[in-house]
Amino acid sequence: MSTWDEAATGAAVGRFPVTPPGQPARHRVENSHAYPVNGGRPAPYDNQGEVAGQARGGTGMDGPGVTVTGQAARATAALGDEVVRVEGLSRTYGRGERAVHAVRDVSFRGGRGELIAVRGRSGAGKTTLLNLIGGLDRPNGGRVTVAGRDVTAASESELLALRRGTIGFIFQTFGLVPILSAAENVGVPLRLARVPAAQREERVAMLLEMVGLGGHAAQRPYELSGGQQQRVAVARALANEPSLLIADEPTGQLDSETGRSIMDLLRAVARGRGTTVLVATHDPALIELADRTLTLRDGRLTES
Ligand SMILES: Nc1ncnc2c1ncn2[C@@H]1O[C@H](COP(=O)(O)OP(=O)(O)OP(=O)(O)O)[C@@H](O)[C@H]1O
């Protein structure tokens, strides 16, 4: 089955209908391992774009060696450990006259704790690039390394392990399982990792608190706003404590204010946890929140 045509939350692939009716299913994500965020103590997200405690100099979601203020976070990102390395990456769809060179010789590096925006017009190659980096698609040439592991050379089982332990995904259409509550959705990766029930419940509660949804655990996706659904998706993506979080147009279905709050949340995750976050977006207001912007034009990269 092609990863392009599979729904988000690969934790549930083949088990649940993961895409709400009327929404396209394009991606597959497989997350199953669970490790504590912030040593099991994620701090609540306060809707103001910061993890509680963090902006006020607290330890919120701070990870080892991760500073918490804007400029300091940028400096840490610049100097910090390399998480993503993309070298000469290319992807062509089709052949001959019909060939589409979606990604052409793209190279860049991403450090720990960086929030990197990927922008470009529709068709510029953003989704293709993110899918290649996340191991959802294979390149025609070049190499991707995430947390020191070669994604492009990985076997299918190695890719599965990467998507379960190292790379988290968030998509425009949220990809929540409609029949499950918010807590159950966040708990799917933990169930697959066979985390004991008590530990799982504790961890799910902490993750929901972290994204500001502590009081919404029992609600199903249709009972939540779009922004709340995306927060559930963020909590689920963080359940496996990924080094890299890939977000493809995570605010595409949200109004601008809600979109901004999701970007604030992603920024807080990057700064507080040291997660490298790669976000594809069209929105200039959201791009302003990023530490760096990569611009794609016809598959080629320019950095601004
Ligand atoms: N599976 C595919 N088969 C053939 N061509 C494809 C496929 N997927 C993408 N393309 C083409 O590759 C190019 C890049 O597409 P991609 O979806 O990566 O762009 P994008 O920047 O994410 O666009 P958007 O902002 O509209 O989502 C486009 O010309 C698109 O038509």
The ligand as an SDF file (V2000), in Angstrom:
LIG
                    3D

 31 33  0  0  0  0  0  0  0  0999 V2000
    2.2620   11.0930   -6.2870 N   0  0  0  0  0  0  0  0  0  0  0  0
    2.5490   12.0150   -7.1910 C   0  0  0  0  0  0  0  0  0  0  0  0
    2.6160   11.6970   -8.4960 N   0  0  0  0  0  0  0  0  0  0  0  0
    2.9310   12.6170   -9.4370 C   0  0  0  0  0  0  0  0  0  0  0  0
    3.2010   13.8980   -9.1530 N   0  0  0  0  0  0  0  0  0  0  0  0
    3.1510   14.2700   -7.8650 C   0  0  0  0  0  0  0  0  0  0  0  0
    2.8200   13.3500   -6.8220 C   0  0  0  0  0  0  0  0  0  0  0  0
    2.8560   14.0220   -5.6600 N   0  0  0  0  0  0  0  0  0  0  0  0
    3.1670   15.2880   -5.9470 C   0  0  0  0  0  0  0  0  0  0  0  0
    3.3460   15.4440   -7.2620 N   0  0  0  0  0  0  0  0  0  0  0  0
    3.7490   16.6790   -7.9440 C   0  0  0  0  0  0  0  0  0  0  0  0
    4.9540   17.1250   -7.3620 O   0  0  0  0  0  0  0  0  0  0  0  0
    4.9560   18.5390   -7.2410 C   0  0  0  0  0  0  0  0  0  0  0  0
    5.1510   18.9010   -5.7790 C   0  0  0  0  0  0  0  0  0  0  0  0
    4.0010   18.4960   -5.0570 O   0  0  0  0  0  0  0  0  0  0  0  0
    3.8800   18.7160   -3.4810 P   0  0  0  0  0  0  0  0  0  0  0  0
    2.6010   18.1090   -3.0320 O   0  0  0  0  0  0  0  0  0  0  0  0
    5.1240   18.2440   -2.8280 O   0  0  0  0  0  0  0  0  0  0  0  0
    3.8200   20.3110   -3.3920 O   0  0  0  0  0  0  0  0  0  0  0  0
    3.4180   21.2420   -2.1690 P   0  0  0  0  0  0  0  0  0  0  0  0
    4.3960   22.3560   -2.1580 O   0  0  0  0  0  0  0  0  0  0  0  0
    3.3020   20.4270   -0.9440 O   0  0  0  0  0  0  0  0  0  0  0  0
    2.0080   21.7550   -2.6280 O   0  0  0  0  0  0  0  0  0  0  0  0
    0.7250   22.1760   -1.7280 P   0  0  0  0  0  0  0  0  0  0  0  0
    1.1370   23.4210   -0.9990 O   0  0  0  0  0  0  0  0  0  0  0  0
   -0.3450   22.4300   -2.7410 O   0  0  0  0  0  0  0  0  0  0  0  0
    0.4280   21.0290   -0.8230 O   0  0  0  0  0  0  0  0  0  0  0  0
    3.6410   19.0220   -7.8260 C   0  0  0  0  0  0  0  0  0  0  0  0
    3.8760   19.4030   -9.1500 O   0  0  0  0  0  0  0  0  0  0  0  0
    2.7550   17.8090   -7.7540 C   0  0  0  0  0  0  0  0  0  0  0  0
    1.7860   17.8330   -8.7660 O   0  0  0  0  0  0  0  0  0  0  0  0
  1  2  1  0
  2  3  1  0
  2  7  2  0
  3  4  2  0
  4  5  1  0
  5  6  2  0
  6  7  1  0
  6 10  1  0
  7  8  1  0
  8  9  2  0
  9 10  1  0
 10 11  1  0
 11 12  1  0
 11 30  1  0
 12 13  1  0
 13 14  1  0
 13 28  1  0
 14 15  1  0
 15 16  1  0
 16 17  2  0
 16 18  1  0
 16 19  1  0
 19 20  1  0
 20 21  2  0
 20 22  1  0
 20 23  1  0
 23 24  1  0
 24 25  2  0
 24 26  1  0
 24 27  1  0
 28 29  1  0
 28 30  1  0
 30 31  1  0
M  END
$$$$
